[in-house]
């Protein structure tokens, strides 16, 4: 890139290249589908608004090839890693130590940045990447005129865990040194994910609350791909990626086993990362219940959500956005380990009247409690009955910011961010 486009620090002068814009999105994807699906929604929205744009997504997700992307969007899959029950990580497929896998991922990320020469980099959730793997790319892009954006979900974790984790990774220093803007995909009046961190005023001034990311319906799948129970009012039970949703599935199945008079059938969507043995065990129990059916994975889950009468979910970020977008009554059964992210989001959403929450923290996980909660779903208000200004403006705000970056008017960040608060 010509010397005239270089800048030495976040917020410096920048002039767009005359060629069509290029965007690099980094989505580390060590677990689940959330990061990938959020990155995909943002990428598709940008190329729809600016058809000449090219977007390259770097992801470690083993199922990235199962999703459809807009014209102008492609991906590079780096070697995957997976989280172990003890909290450590290992290489997903390669028979190499985790440090070797991270070194390979780091080299591929840097090479992609050097070859693709993006105008904008959007990093999802992790300022330093998985185990610092994106730091060399940040340094390279920072000195070659690329604008650097960190995008984070509305809730990261409770302050007592987030602060020491980010300080250990050096994330506050990385935010101050590299990133031009921080996009929070939520609303300030609902939750402030970085409030507990000791961030300098310059970083807080670059923080923009966008609102939640609205989801649209993809092209519908063939009707005969769905079980018969979807042709009547039904409850969709979804665990997202499925790697940590077994307790919720077990609880729902037990409710139907204990209460044969349940009025609405339920379709259980396992997710691609559920343990195979548990899935087979669940399928055996489901086969004995006329009001239950199951699917392993659906890359167009939005279609099922739009058809469902109500949703039962753990309340991850993407599922929450879909509940709001399709205006569905929802019962959130959040996990509380290893992070409180889902529980914090569920508490705040229930406070506003957007969803109902069912937890086993203070009361036992009995079939009767779940059955009663499922029965109450039909009488529950829809999210649209609660007015929250800017709630689903996420993609509009992101496109505003992206347009400002392309035009070189990035200094308007704080003003636009205030509008979304």
N, C-alpha and C positions, 0 to 999 in steps of 0.2 A: 504494500500500500504506500502511496506517495507520502513523503515526509510531511507535507502540509496537512495531512489528515491525522497525524499522530497527536496524542495528548499525554500528559505526564501524570494526571491525577483525576479521580472522579469529578465530574462536573466541568472539565476543561472544554476548550473549544473543539468543535467537531463539525465537519462538513460531509454530507453524504456523497458517496461514490456515484457517478452517473449511471453505473450499471444497475439493473433491478436489485432490490434489497435481498440480502441473505440473512437468515436467522438460524442460529444454532441453539438447540434446546438440550440441556443435560438433565436426564432423569435417571438417578442411580438405580432405582428399582431392585433393592435387595430382597424385598418381601412384598407380596400382594400386588394389586393392580392400580392402587390409588394414584401414584405418581404418573404412571404411564397414561391413564385415562384423562387426568387433568391436563397433561402436556398435549395430548392429542386434541382435546377440545380447544385449547388456546391456538394451536397450530392451524387447525381447520378454520377457525374464525378469522385469523390473520390473512390466510390465502384467499378466503372468500371476499374479504374487503379489499385486498391488494393482489389481484390475480397474477401479477408478474413476479411475486415474491417466491423465493425458494427457501424451504425450511428443512433442516436436517435434525432429526431427533437422535440423540445418543442414549441408548438404554441397555440395561442388563436383563430386561424382562425376557423370559423364555417364550412368552406368548405374544410378543409384539407383532409377529406376522399374522396373527388371527384377526387384526383390526383393520378397518378401512380408513384410509387417509385421503384428504382432499388433494386435488391436483396441485402439484408444487411441493408436496410434503413427502419426504422419504426418511429412512432411518438407517442407522448403523447399530448393529447389536454387538455389544462388547461381552466378553465372557461373564457369565452370571455368577453370583455368590448367593448363599442362602444362610439364614440365621439358624443356629442350633438351639435346642431347648435351654442350654446353660447361658445363652446370650452371646456366645461367640459366633464366629462366621467360618465358613469353609467355601471352597470353590464348588460351584453347582455341578459342573460336568467334568472339568479338567482334573486330572489326578496330579495336582500340583499344590504346594503349600499356599495358604491364603496370601502371604506376602508376595509370592510370585504372581498370583492372579491379579492382585492390585497393581503391581508393577506393569503388567501387560495392559490392563485397562487404562492406566495412566498414560502409557505411551500411545495407545490408540486414540485416546481423547485429544492429546496434544497434536498428533498427526492430523486428525480430522480438522482441528481448528486451524492449523497451518495451511492445509490444502483447500479448505472450503472458504476461508477468509470472510467470516461473517461480519455484518454491520452491527448486529445485536446478538448478545448471548443471554439466554434466559436459563437460570439455574433453578431447579425445583428443590426447595426445602433445605438442602444441605449447603451452607455457604462455602465449605471447604471440600465438598464432595465426600464420597465414601472413603474414609481413612486418608483424607487429604489428596485424593487422586486428581482433583481438578485444578489444584494450585498452579502447576506449571502452565496450564492452558490460560488461567486467569492472568498470570504475569505476561505471557506472550500477547494475549489479546489486548490487554491494557496498554501496551506500548505500540499497538498497531491500529489505534483508532476505533476499536470496537466498543460499543456501549454495553455495560455489564449490568444485568438486572437479576436480583434474587426474588423469586416468587415463593411465598410460604402460605400454608393454609391458615385458617382462622384460629386454630388451636394447635399448639405444638406439644406441650406437656405441662404438668404442674411446675410452678416456679422452682420448687425445691429440687427437682431433677433436671430441668432445662438449664438453669444457670450454671451449675457445675459442669454439666456435659458440654455446653458451648464454650465455657472458659477453658476447659481441658483441650478442646479442639482449636482454640485460638480464634473462634468465630467472630467475636466482637472486633478484634483487630482486623480481620479479613474484611468485614463489612465496611469498616472505615477506610481501609486502604484501596479496595478494588471497586466496590459496587456503586454505581451511579444512582440506582433507585432500588427500593425494596417494595414489592407489591404484596400486600396482605389480601388474600382472597376471602375477605369477610368484611364485617362492619365493626367500627371502633366501639359503638355502644353495646355490642354483643360480647366481644372479647378482644383484649389487646395482648397478643401472644408474646411480644417482646418487652412488655412493660417492666418486668422484674430485672432485666439486664441493665447494667451500667453502661449505656451507650452514649457517646458524645452527641451534643445537640445537632451537629452536622448530619449524623446518621438519621436521627429522628426526623429531621427536616426532609429527608429523602424518602420517608416512609409514606406510602399511599395505600389507603383502604379502598379496595375496588368494589366491594360487595361480592356476593356469591356468584359462582359461574353457572349461568343458565344452561340447561341441556335441551337440545332439540331432538326430535324423532329422526332416526335414520330411515333409509328405505326399508319398508316392512319386509319381514321374512315371509316365506310361504306359510299360509295358515296351518297346513297339516304338519308343521314341524313341532307344534306345541301340543301338549297332552289335552285330552278332552275336557278336563275340568276348567281349562281357560276359556271355554265357550259360555261360561256362566260367571257370576260374581265370585271372585276368589281372592285369597290372601297370598301375596308373594312373600316368601321367606328367603332373604338373600344375605349371604355372608361376605359379599365382595369376592376377594380372591379365594377365600375359604380356608386359608391356612390356620386360622385361629377362631373359627366359628363353630366348632363341634359342640360346645356346651349349649349354645343357643339352639342349634338344631335338635339336640337331644331333648331340650326342654319343650320345644314345640311338639315334637312327636309324642312325648309323654302326655301332653295335654289332650291330644286326640285319642290316645290309647285309654285314658281314664274317663273321657267324657264323650260317649258315642253320639250324643245329641248336638255336637257342634254344628252350627247352621251353615257356615261358609267353608268350602274346601280350601286347602292350602297347597300351593306348589312350592316345593323346596328347591332352591337353586344352590347347589353345593359350592361352586367355584372350582377353578382348575387346580388349586393347591391343597385341597383337602387330603388328609391321609387316606390312602386307598383302602386299608382294612376297615377304618371307621365308616367310610362311604358304603362299603358292601354291607356292613352291619346295619346301617341306617336303611339301606334299600330293602333289606329283608323285613324290617319292621314296617316300613312304608307299604310294602306289598300286601300287608294284612289289614290295611286301613283304606276303606273305600273313599274316604274324604281327603286322602293324601296322594300326591304324586311328586315326581322329582325330575330334575334335569341336572346334568353335571356342569355344563358351562354354556353361556350364551354371549357371544360377542356383540349382540344388539339388545342388551338387557333393558335399554330404554323402551323398547317396544312392549316387553312384558310388563314393565312398570306402568306404562300408560294404560294397559288393559286391566290391571289389577284394581280391585276395589279398595284394597288397603295393603300396607307394607309392614313387614316385621323385619328389622335389620339391626345391626350392631351400631350403626350410626357413624361410619367413617365419612370423611369429607365428601367424596363423590356421591355416595348414596344419599347423603343429606341434601346435596344440591339437586339430585333427581327427584327426591320427595317434594321439595319446594317447587321445582320446575313443572312437574306434572300434577301438582296440587293434590297429593295423596295423604289420606289419613295414615298415620304411622305410629307404630310402637317401637321404641328404641330400647334394645337390650345391650347396653355397652359393656365392653370388656374393661377391666380395671387393671390388668397386668399385661405386659410390663409397663404400659403407659396409661395415664388417666385421660388422654386426649378425647376419646369417645365419650367418656363419662362427663367431662367438663362441657363438651358441646351439647350433650343431651340435657344436662341440667339447665343450661342457658336457654336452649330451645324450648324446653318445657315451661320455663319461667315466662316466656313470651306467648305461650299457647300454641306454638307451631307443631309440637309433637307431644306424645306421652312417653314416659320412661318407665321401664320395669327393671329393677336391679335386685341382685341377691346379696347385696352388701349387709343389709340390716334385717332382712327376712329370709326364711328358707326358700330354696328353689323347689317349690312343690308344683305338681301338675295342675292343681286347682287354681293357684295364682295365675299361671299362664292361661289357662282356659278362661278365667274370668276376664283377663285383659284382652284376649282375642274376641270375646263376645262383645266387649264394650267398644270395639273399634268402629262399628257401623254408626254409632251415635256420637262419635268424636268429631269436633269441628275440623274443617279443612284448613290448611295453612293460609289460604286466600282470605279467610275470615279475620285474619290478624293483619293489620296494616303496619308494615315496617318500611320506611322510606329507603329506597336504594337497595333493597334486599337482594335482588337478582340482577344487579347492574354490572356484574363482574366483567363480562366480555366487552360491554360498551366502554367501560373505563380502561380496560386493557388496550382496546383499539385506539382510544384517545391518546393514551400514553405512547403507544407505538407510533402513531402518526406524528406526535410532537417530536419524538426522537428522530424520525426520518427527516423531518423538516428542519431539524437543528434548533428547535425551541424547547429543549428539555428543561429549561429553567422554570417552566410553568408547572412543574410537578406538584409543588406544595399546594398551589391554588386548586388544581384539579382534585388532588387528594382530599382537600377539605370538603369539596362538594360531595364526596362519597362517604363522608363520616356521618 
